[in-house]
Amino acid sequence: MGRDFPLAGLLRLRRLQQDSAAGELAAANAKLRRTSAARSEAYDSLAATPLEAADPATLNAIAAARASSRSMLADLLSAEALDSAAASSAQTEFHAARARSVGLEKLEDKHTEALAVEDLRAEQTVLDELAGTTWHRRQKEAL
């Protein structure tokens, strides 16, 4: 049995793909958090506009500000939905990349275990030979 894991190159590639997918997932989640924070700020801003107007000009200004805020909130809700879908897609891709890595990691573990068994077997053979040689030597000396 070769000492090196025969699929080590493929395992490295799978781990790089998994790391890349993890990075894309982190970026998508960060963008979603930023969009959610902006939506929350826009909602708070809309809620904070005064409801009472002293004159018609102030009423028109309040109406324009609320319309603008509602429009911005609608845009942010739409962006948040898109970012949520992108994060979900990135999550799915990460899980798929992880699944591709896990099988190879299990094979690598089995390979490592087989090497350990082989090393122990070889060591035991050497110890048995040494013990047998010593025993034979003592038998000859006893005669």
PyMOL CGO cylinders between C-alpha atoms (Angstrom):
from pymol import cmd
from pymol.cgo import CYLINDER

trace = [
    CYLINDER, 0.00, 0.00, 0.00, 1.36, 3.40, -0.90, 0.3, 1, 1, 1, 1, 1, 1,
    CYLINDER, 1.36, 3.40, -0.90, 2.13, 5.71, 1.98, 0.3, 1, 1, 1, 1, 1, 1,
    CYLINDER, 2.13, 5.71, 1.98, 0.47, 8.71, 0.38, 0.3, 1, 1, 1, 1, 1, 1,
    CYLINDER, 0.47, 8.71, 0.38, -3.29, 8.96, 0.07, 0.3, 1, 1, 1, 1, 1, 1,
    CYLINDER, -3.29, 8.96, 0.07, -3.94, 8.37, -3.65, 0.3, 1, 1, 1, 1, 1, 1,
    CYLINDER, -3.94, 8.37, -3.65, -6.77, 10.91, -3.82, 0.3, 1, 1, 1, 1, 1, 1,
    CYLINDER, -6.77, 10.91, -3.82, -4.95, 13.65, -1.89, 0.3, 1, 1, 1, 1, 1, 1,
    CYLINDER, -4.95, 13.65, -1.89, -4.98, 16.04, -4.87, 0.3, 1, 1, 1, 1, 1, 1,
    CYLINDER, -4.98, 16.04, -4.87, -8.71, 15.61, -5.37, 0.3, 1, 1, 1, 1, 1, 1,
    CYLINDER, -8.71, 15.61, -5.37, -9.30, 16.07, -1.63, 0.3, 1, 1, 1, 1, 1, 1,
    CYLINDER, -9.30, 16.07, -1.63, -7.32, 19.32, -1.68, 0.3, 1, 1, 1, 1, 1, 1,
    CYLINDER, -7.32, 19.32, -1.68, -9.43, 20.51, -4.63, 0.3, 1, 1, 1, 1, 1, 1,
    CYLINDER, -9.43, 20.51, -4.63, -12.66, 19.60, -2.81, 0.3, 1, 1, 1, 1, 1, 1,
    CYLINDER, -12.66, 19.60, -2.81, -11.50, 21.44, 0.30, 0.3, 1, 1, 1, 1, 1, 1,
    CYLINDER, -11.50, 21.44, 0.30, -10.65, 24.51, -1.77, 0.3, 1, 1, 1, 1, 1, 1,
    CYLINDER, -10.65, 24.51, -1.77, -14.10, 24.36, -3.35, 0.3, 1, 1, 1, 1, 1, 1,
    CYLINDER, -14.10, 24.36, -3.35, -15.63, 24.05, 0.12, 0.3, 1, 1, 1, 1, 1, 1,
    CYLINDER, -15.63, 24.05, 0.12, -13.61, 27.02, 1.38, 0.3, 1, 1, 1, 1, 1, 1,
    CYLINDER, -13.61, 27.02, 1.38, -14.68, 29.05, -1.64, 0.3, 1, 1, 1, 1, 1, 1,
    CYLINDER, -14.68, 29.05, -1.64, -18.33, 28.14, -1.06, 0.3, 1, 1, 1, 1, 1, 1,
    CYLINDER, -18.33, 28.14, -1.06, -17.96, 29.07, 2.61, 0.3, 1, 1, 1, 1, 1, 1,
    CYLINDER, -17.96, 29.07, 2.61, -16.56, 32.46, 1.62, 0.3, 1, 1, 1, 1, 1, 1,
    CYLINDER, -16.56, 32.46, 1.62, -19.41, 33.07, -0.79, 0.3, 1, 1, 1, 1, 1, 1,
    CYLINDER, -19.41, 33.07, -0.79, -21.90, 32.07, 1.91, 0.3, 1, 1, 1, 1, 1, 1,
    CYLINDER, -21.90, 32.07, 1.91, -20.30, 34.46, 4.39, 0.3, 1, 1, 1, 1, 1, 1,
    CYLINDER, -20.30, 34.46, 4.39, -20.39, 37.30, 1.84, 0.3, 1, 1, 1, 1, 1, 1,
    CYLINDER, -20.39, 37.30, 1.84, -24.05, 36.59, 0.99, 0.3, 1, 1, 1, 1, 1, 1,
    CYLINDER, -24.05, 36.59, 0.99, -24.99, 36.52, 4.68, 0.3, 1, 1, 1, 1, 1, 1,
    CYLINDER, -24.99, 36.52, 4.68, -23.11, 39.78, 5.32, 0.3, 1, 1, 1, 1, 1, 1,
    CYLINDER, -23.11, 39.78, 5.32, -24.90, 41.46, 2.40, 0.3, 1, 1, 1, 1, 1, 1,
    CYLINDER, -24.90, 41.46, 2.40, -28.24, 40.19, 3.70, 0.3, 1, 1, 1, 1, 1, 1,
    CYLINDER, -28.24, 40.19, 3.70, -27.49, 41.59, 7.17, 0.3, 1, 1, 1, 1, 1, 1,
    CYLINDER, -27.49, 41.59, 7.17, -26.57, 44.98, 5.66, 0.3, 1, 1, 1, 1, 1, 1,
    CYLINDER, -26.57, 44.98, 5.66, -29.75, 45.06, 3.59, 0.3, 1, 1, 1, 1, 1, 1,
    CYLINDER, -29.75, 45.06, 3.59, -31.85, 44.07, 6.60, 0.3, 1, 1, 1, 1, 1, 1,
    CYLINDER, -31.85, 44.07, 6.60, -30.23, 46.80, 8.69, 0.3, 1, 1, 1, 1, 1, 1,
    CYLINDER, -30.23, 46.80, 8.69, -30.90, 49.38, 5.96, 0.3, 1, 1, 1, 1, 1, 1,
    CYLINDER, -30.90, 49.38, 5.96, -34.52, 48.22, 5.72, 0.3, 1, 1, 1, 1, 1, 1,
    CYLINDER, -34.52, 48.22, 5.72, -34.87, 48.49, 9.49, 0.3, 1, 1, 1, 1, 1, 1,
    CYLINDER, -34.87, 48.49, 9.49, -33.43, 52.02, 9.42, 0.3, 1, 1, 1, 1, 1, 1,
    CYLINDER, -33.43, 52.02, 9.42, -35.79, 53.02, 6.62, 0.3, 1, 1, 1, 1, 1, 1,
    CYLINDER, -35.79, 53.02, 6.62, -38.73, 51.59, 8.54, 0.3, 1, 1, 1, 1, 1, 1,
    CYLINDER, -38.73, 51.59, 8.54, -37.69, 53.46, 11.70, 0.3, 1, 1, 1, 1, 1, 1,
    CYLINDER, -37.69, 53.46, 11.70, -37.30, 56.65, 9.66, 0.3, 1, 1, 1, 1, 1, 1,
    CYLINDER, -37.30, 56.65, 9.66, -40.76, 56.20, 8.19, 0.3, 1, 1, 1, 1, 1, 1,
    CYLINDER, -40.76, 56.20, 8.19, -42.23, 55.60, 11.64, 0.3, 1, 1, 1, 1, 1, 1,
    CYLINDER, -42.23, 55.60, 11.64, -40.47, 58.68, 13.04, 0.3, 1, 1, 1, 1, 1, 1,
    CYLINDER, -40.47, 58.68, 13.04, -41.96, 61.20, 10.60, 0.3, 1, 1, 1, 1, 1, 1,
    CYLINDER, -41.96, 61.20, 10.60, -44.32, 63.61, 12.36, 0.3, 1, 1, 1, 1, 1, 1,
    CYLINDER, -44.32, 63.61, 12.36, -48.02, 63.04, 11.90, 0.3, 1, 1, 1, 1, 1, 1,
    CYLINDER, -48.02, 63.04, 11.90, -49.24, 66.58, 12.57, 0.3, 1, 1, 1, 1, 1, 1,
    CYLINDER, -49.24, 66.58, 12.57, -48.77, 69.51, 10.24, 0.3, 1, 1, 1, 1, 1, 1,
    CYLINDER, -48.77, 69.51, 10.24, -49.20, 73.17, 11.14, 0.3, 1, 1, 1, 1, 1, 1,
    CYLINDER, -49.20, 73.17, 11.14, -49.74, 74.39, 7.60, 0.3, 1, 1, 1, 1, 1, 1,
    CYLINDER, -49.74, 74.39, 7.60, -50.29, 73.03, 4.07, 0.3, 1, 1, 1, 1, 1, 1,
    CYLINDER, -50.29, 73.03, 4.07, -46.59, 73.37, 3.11, 0.3, 1, 1, 1, 1, 1, 1,
    CYLINDER, -46.59, 73.37, 3.11, -45.55, 71.23, 6.07, 0.3, 1, 1, 1, 1, 1, 1,
    CYLINDER, -45.55, 71.23, 6.07, -48.25, 68.69, 5.21, 0.3, 1, 1, 1, 1, 1, 1,
    CYLINDER, -48.25, 68.69, 5.21, -46.94, 68.49, 1.63, 0.3, 1, 1, 1, 1, 1, 1,
    CYLINDER, -46.94, 68.49, 1.63, -43.37, 68.05, 2.93, 0.3, 1, 1, 1, 1, 1, 1,
    CYLINDER, -43.37, 68.05, 2.93, -44.47, 65.27, 5.31, 0.3, 1, 1, 1, 1, 1, 1,
    CYLINDER, -44.47, 65.27, 5.31, -46.41, 63.56, 2.51, 0.3, 1, 1, 1, 1, 1, 1,
    CYLINDER, -46.41, 63.56, 2.51, -43.41, 63.73, 0.18, 0.3, 1, 1, 1, 1, 1, 1,
    CYLINDER, -43.41, 63.73, 0.18, -41.05, 62.41, 2.85, 0.3, 1, 1, 1, 1, 1, 1,
    CYLINDER, -41.05, 62.41, 2.85, -43.38, 59.52, 3.66, 0.3, 1, 1, 1, 1, 1, 1,
    CYLINDER, -43.38, 59.52, 3.66, -43.85, 58.66, -0.03, 0.3, 1, 1, 1, 1, 1, 1,
    CYLINDER, -43.85, 58.66, -0.03, -40.10, 58.71, -0.53, 0.3, 1, 1, 1, 1, 1, 1,
    CYLINDER, -40.10, 58.71, -0.53, -39.55, 56.57, 2.54, 0.3, 1, 1, 1, 1, 1, 1,
    CYLINDER, -39.55, 56.57, 2.54, -42.20, 54.08, 1.45, 0.3, 1, 1, 1, 1, 1, 1,
    CYLINDER, -42.20, 54.08, 1.45, -40.61, 53.83, -1.97, 0.3, 1, 1, 1, 1, 1, 1,
    CYLINDER, -40.61, 53.83, -1.97, -37.18, 53.30, -0.45, 0.3, 1, 1, 1, 1, 1, 1,
    CYLINDER, -37.18, 53.30, -0.45, -38.63, 50.72, 1.96, 0.3, 1, 1, 1, 1, 1, 1,
    CYLINDER, -38.63, 50.72, 1.96, -40.24, 48.85, -0.93, 0.3, 1, 1, 1, 1, 1, 1,
    CYLINDER, -40.24, 48.85, -0.93, -36.90, 48.83, -2.78, 0.3, 1, 1, 1, 1, 1, 1,
    CYLINDER, -36.90, 48.83, -2.78, -35.10, 47.59, 0.32, 0.3, 1, 1, 1, 1, 1, 1,
    CYLINDER, -35.10, 47.59, 0.32, -37.69, 44.86, 0.88, 0.3, 1, 1, 1, 1, 1, 1,
    CYLINDER, -37.69, 44.86, 0.88, -37.18, 43.72, -2.69, 0.3, 1, 1, 1, 1, 1, 1,
    CYLINDER, -37.18, 43.72, -2.69, -33.38, 43.82, -2.30, 0.3, 1, 1, 1, 1, 1, 1,
    CYLINDER, -33.38, 43.82, -2.30, -33.67, 41.92, 0.98, 0.3, 1, 1, 1, 1, 1, 1,
    CYLINDER, -33.67, 41.92, 0.98, -35.72, 39.20, -0.72, 0.3, 1, 1, 1, 1, 1, 1,
    CYLINDER, -35.72, 39.20, -0.72, -33.11, 38.89, -3.47, 0.3, 1, 1, 1, 1, 1, 1,
    CYLINDER, -33.11, 38.89, -3.47, -30.28, 38.81, -0.94, 0.3, 1, 1, 1, 1, 1, 1,
    CYLINDER, -30.28, 38.81, -0.94, -32.14, 36.18, 1.07, 0.3, 1, 1, 1, 1, 1, 1,
    CYLINDER, -32.14, 36.18, 1.07, -32.51, 34.02, -2.04, 0.3, 1, 1, 1, 1, 1, 1,
    CYLINDER, -32.51, 34.02, -2.04, -28.80, 34.48, -2.81, 0.3, 1, 1, 1, 1, 1, 1,
    CYLINDER, -28.80, 34.48, -2.81, -27.88, 33.49, 0.75, 0.3, 1, 1, 1, 1, 1, 1,
    CYLINDER, -27.88, 33.49, 0.75, -30.08, 30.43, 0.51, 0.3, 1, 1, 1, 1, 1, 1,
    CYLINDER, -30.08, 30.43, 0.51, -28.45, 29.46, -2.78, 0.3, 1, 1, 1, 1, 1, 1,
    CYLINDER, -28.45, 29.46, -2.78, -24.99, 29.98, -1.27, 0.3, 1, 1, 1, 1, 1, 1,
    CYLINDER, -24.99, 29.98, -1.27, -26.00, 27.81, 1.69, 0.3, 1, 1, 1, 1, 1, 1,
    CYLINDER, -26.00, 27.81, 1.69, -27.11, 25.04, -0.67, 0.3, 1, 1, 1, 1, 1, 1,
    CYLINDER, -27.11, 25.04, -0.67, -23.84, 25.26, -2.62, 0.3, 1, 1, 1, 1, 1, 1,
    CYLINDER, -23.84, 25.26, -2.62, -21.82, 25.13, 0.60, 0.3, 1, 1, 1, 1, 1, 1,
    CYLINDER, -21.82, 25.13, 0.60, -23.67, 22.01, 1.76, 0.3, 1, 1, 1, 1, 1, 1,
    CYLINDER, -23.67, 22.01, 1.76, -23.09, 20.38, -1.63, 0.3, 1, 1, 1, 1, 1, 1,
    CYLINDER, -23.09, 20.38, -1.63, -19.36, 21.23, -1.53, 0.3, 1, 1, 1, 1, 1, 1,
    CYLINDER, -19.36, 21.23, -1.53, -19.16, 19.92, 2.04, 0.3, 1, 1, 1, 1, 1, 1,
    CYLINDER, -19.16, 19.92, 2.04, -20.87, 16.68, 1.01, 0.3, 1, 1, 1, 1, 1, 1,
    CYLINDER, -20.87, 16.68, 1.01, -18.34, 16.20, -1.80, 0.3, 1, 1, 1, 1, 1, 1,
    CYLINDER, -18.34, 16.20, -1.80, -15.49, 16.64, 0.69, 0.3, 1, 1, 1, 1, 1, 1,
    CYLINDER, -15.49, 16.64, 0.69, -16.87, 14.37, 3.40, 0.3, 1, 1, 1, 1, 1, 1,
    CYLINDER, -16.87, 14.37, 3.40, -16.72, 11.20, 1.31, 0.3, 1, 1, 1, 1, 1, 1,
    CYLINDER, -16.72, 11.20, 1.31, -13.09, 11.80, 0.42, 0.3, 1, 1, 1, 1, 1, 1,
    CYLINDER, -13.09, 11.80, 0.42, -12.24, 12.67, 4.02, 0.3, 1, 1, 1, 1, 1, 1,
    CYLINDER, -12.24, 12.67, 4.02, -13.69, 9.34, 5.15, 0.3, 1, 1, 1, 1, 1, 1,
    CYLINDER, -13.69, 9.34, 5.15, -11.61, 7.55, 2.53, 0.3, 1, 1, 1, 1, 1, 1,
    CYLINDER, -11.61, 7.55, 2.53, -8.53, 9.40, 3.76, 0.3, 1, 1, 1, 1, 1, 1,
    CYLINDER, -8.53, 9.40, 3.76, -9.30, 8.37, 7.35, 0.3, 1, 1, 1, 1, 1, 1,
    CYLINDER, -9.30, 8.37, 7.35, -9.62, 4.73, 6.30, 0.3, 1, 1, 1, 1, 1, 1,
    CYLINDER, -9.62, 4.73, 6.30, -6.34, 4.99, 4.40, 0.3, 1, 1, 1, 1, 1, 1,
    CYLINDER, -6.34, 4.99, 4.40, -4.62, 6.46, 7.46, 0.3, 1, 1, 1, 1, 1, 1,
    CYLINDER, -4.62, 6.46, 7.46, -6.05, 3.72, 9.67, 0.3, 1, 1, 1, 1, 1, 1,
    CYLINDER, -6.05, 3.72, 9.67, -4.91, 1.03, 7.22, 0.3, 1, 1, 1, 1, 1, 1,
    CYLINDER, -4.91, 1.03, 7.22, -1.40, 2.52, 7.25, 0.3, 1, 1, 1, 1, 1, 1,
    CYLINDER, -1.40, 2.52, 7.25, -1.40, 2.51, 11.05, 0.3, 1, 1, 1, 1, 1, 1,
    CYLINDER, -1.40, 2.51, 11.05, -2.47, -1.15, 11.10, 0.3, 1, 1, 1, 1, 1, 1,
    CYLINDER, -2.47, -1.15, 11.10, 0.23, -1.99, 8.56, 0.3, 1, 1, 1, 1, 1, 1,
    CYLINDER, 0.23, -1.99, 8.56, 2.86, -0.16, 10.63, 0.3, 1, 1, 1, 1, 1, 1,
    CYLINDER, 2.86, -0.16, 10.63, 1.78, -1.96, 13.81, 0.3, 1, 1, 1, 1, 1, 1,
    CYLINDER, 1.78, -1.96, 13.81, 1.80, -5.31, 12.04, 0.3, 1, 1, 1, 1, 1, 1,
    CYLINDER, 1.80, -5.31, 12.04, 5.32, -4.68, 10.72, 0.3, 1, 1, 1, 1, 1, 1,
    CYLINDER, 5.32, -4.68, 10.72, 6.49, -3.58, 14.18, 0.3, 1, 1, 1, 1, 1, 1,
    CYLINDER, 6.49, -3.58, 14.18, 4.94, -6.69, 15.75, 0.3, 1, 1, 1, 1, 1, 1,
    CYLINDER, 4.94, -6.69, 15.75, 6.67, -8.90, 13.18, 0.3, 1, 1, 1, 1, 1, 1,
    CYLINDER, 6.67, -8.90, 13.18, 10.03, -7.35, 14.07, 0.3, 1, 1, 1, 1, 1, 1,
    CYLINDER, 10.03, -7.35, 14.07, 9.34, -7.80, 17.79, 0.3, 1, 1, 1, 1, 1, 1,
    CYLINDER, 9.34, -7.80, 17.79, 8.31, -11.44, 17.23, 0.3, 1, 1, 1, 1, 1, 1,
    CYLINDER, 8.31, -11.44, 17.23, 11.50, -12.07, 15.24, 0.3, 1, 1, 1, 1, 1, 1,
    CYLINDER, 11.50, -12.07, 15.24, 13.63, -10.51, 17.98, 0.3, 1, 1, 1, 1, 1, 1,
    CYLINDER, 13.63, -10.51, 17.98, 11.85, -12.50, 20.66, 0.3, 1, 1, 1, 1, 1, 1,
    CYLINDER, 11.85, -12.50, 20.66, 12.15, -15.72, 18.66, 0.3, 1, 1, 1, 1, 1, 1,
    CYLINDER, 12.15, -15.72, 18.66, 15.84, -15.17, 17.98, 0.3, 1, 1, 1, 1, 1, 1,
    CYLINDER, 15.84, -15.17, 17.98, 16.50, -14.45, 21.65, 0.3, 1, 1, 1, 1, 1, 1,
    CYLINDER, 16.50, -14.45, 21.65, 14.57, -17.54, 22.71, 0.3, 1, 1, 1, 1, 1, 1,
    CYLINDER, 14.57, -17.54, 22.71, 16.50, -19.76, 20.27, 0.3, 1, 1, 1, 1, 1, 1,
    CYLINDER, 16.50, -19.76, 20.27, 19.78, -18.28, 21.43, 0.3, 1, 1, 1, 1, 1, 1,
    CYLINDER, 19.78, -18.28, 21.43, 18.92, -19.00, 25.07, 0.3, 1, 1, 1, 1, 1, 1,
    CYLINDER, 18.92, -19.00, 25.07, 17.88, -22.54, 24.17, 0.3, 1, 1, 1, 1, 1, 1,
    CYLINDER, 17.88, -22.54, 24.17, 21.25, -23.17, 22.51, 0.3, 1, 1, 1, 1, 1, 1,
    CYLINDER, 21.25, -23.17, 22.51, 23.08, -21.69, 25.49, 0.3, 1, 1, 1, 1, 1, 1,
    CYLINDER, 23.08, -21.69, 25.49, 21.13, -23.88, 27.89, 0.3, 1, 1, 1, 1, 1, 1,
    CYLINDER, 21.13, -23.88, 27.89, 22.24, -27.03, 26.08, 0.3, 1, 1, 1, 1, 1, 1,
]
cmd.load_cgo(trace, "trace")
